[in-house]
Amino acid sequence: MRDMWPPFWEGRSVASGDFDRDGDLDLVIASTQAGMYLSMNTGDGQFAPVDLGEFTALRDMLIFNAVLVDIDNDGWLDLFLATYLTGNFIVPNTQGRFDFAAMRPVKNRDDAVMTMALSFADVDRDGDLDAALGNWAAGWYRRIPGERIPATA
């Protein structure tokens, strides 16, 4: 039933990238049911789930966006996660394995509910990766979906 109300009727992200650097594209699927799914490409057209281990906090997060991006410029794709009401996080990749114990928050606006759009580039050309966060704003939907708005003269 939750998926019938904003922002849950919005989609969740799918990202692909070679996070273990074996030459095959792997997958990350954001989920508001299970946190996220990591799938490693086995090289034969199949994908194997990656065990998230004991990091149960991740399974409780309502993740809308999961992006693979090399945040620290070490050649390994890190995870950038955007959640509903919990904030944004970076999960570092240490030689092909995500270090969920080292997950750290990313500062956003105090009133941000969640980030729906993410973009990364070195905009100011200082050698550091910059992020643009497109935050979701509740406004137009404050009425009950399907409710008629009376015409005004």
N, C-alpha and C positions, 0 to 999 in steps of 0.2 A: 504494500500500500504506500510505503514511503516514496517509491519511485513515481508516484502520481503527483507529487508536490515539488515545487522549485526549492532548492536547485537540483534536486535528485532526478528530475526528468531530463537534465542535461546529460550529455555523454561522459564517459570515462576515457582516459587516454590509453593508447597503445604506443609503445616506443620500441624501435629496433636499433641494435648496435652490437658491435662485437665486444662485449664487456669482459670476456676472458682472453681476448686477442689470439684466438686460434684460427682466424680467417673465416669463420662462419657467423652470420648475423643471429644474435640472440634476441629474446623478447621480454618486455616488461609490460604487464597489463595492470592498470590501476583498477581497484575494486572498492566499492563501499560495503561489500559483504565480507571480504576476506583480507582487507588491507591492500595487498597486491599479489600478483603472481609473477614469478621469475621463471623463465624457461630457457634452458641452454640448448642450443642447436647441437645435435649429435653428429652432424656432418653427413648423414645419410638421408636427409629429408625429414627427419623426425626431431621432436623437441622433448627434452626431459625436464621435469619440474626441479627447481632448485629448492632445497630445504632451507627455510628461514631460521631453522634452529630454535633456540629457546627464546628468541626475541618476540614474546607474545604481545608487547605493546603495539607493534606494527599491525598485528592482526585485528586489533581493536580500532585502528584509525580508519576514518572514512576518507580514503584517498581518491581524489578526482583526477590528478595529474601526476604521472611518473615520467620523468625525462632522463635520458642518458646523455650526460654532458661531462666533459673533462674540466671540472671546476678548478682543480689545483695545477693544471698544466703538467701533469706527470706522465701523460700518455695512456692512462687508464680511464675509462668512462665511469664517472661517479653517478649516483642517483640524486635527482632533485625531486622531492615529493611535495605536493600541494594537497592539503587536507581540508576538510570541512570543520571549522571551529577550533582545530588544534594547531594550525599554523603551517608553515613551510619548513622543510628540513633538507639537509644535505647528508647523504650516506656515502662516506668515502669508499673507494675501491682500492684495495691493497693487493696488487698483483693478481687480479682476476676474481677476488672474493670481496663481497660487500661487508664492511665492518659495521654492523648494526649497533654494536655497543658504543661506537664512536659517532653515532648520528648526532647532529647538532642543529639547533633551530636557526632559521634565517629571519632577520628582522623584517617586519612588514608594518603597515599602518596599524595603529591600535584598534581601529574599528573594522579591520578587514575580516570578513566572514570566511572567504577562501579565494584562492587565486585560480582563475579559470584559463588564463592564457599566459604562457611563459616564452620569453625570447632571450637568447644569450649572444653576446658579441663583445668585442673590446671597443666600445663606442668611443671612448676618450683616448684610445691608442697609447695607454700607459703600460701595456703588457699584462694587465689583469682582466679577467673575464667579468663583464658587467651583466646584470640581469634586469629585464623589464618585466614587471609583474602586472598582469591585467586582472585586477580584482573584480569579483562578482559583486554586483550592487543590487540589493533588494529595493524595489521601488514600484515598478509598474504592476507587480503581481499582488500587491497588498490586499487586493480584493479577492474573494473566493473565486477560483477559476470557474468560468461559465456564468458568473454574476453579470447581470446587465447593468450598464452604466446609464443612468437617466440622461436624456438629451437636455441640453441647456439652451435657452433662447439667446 
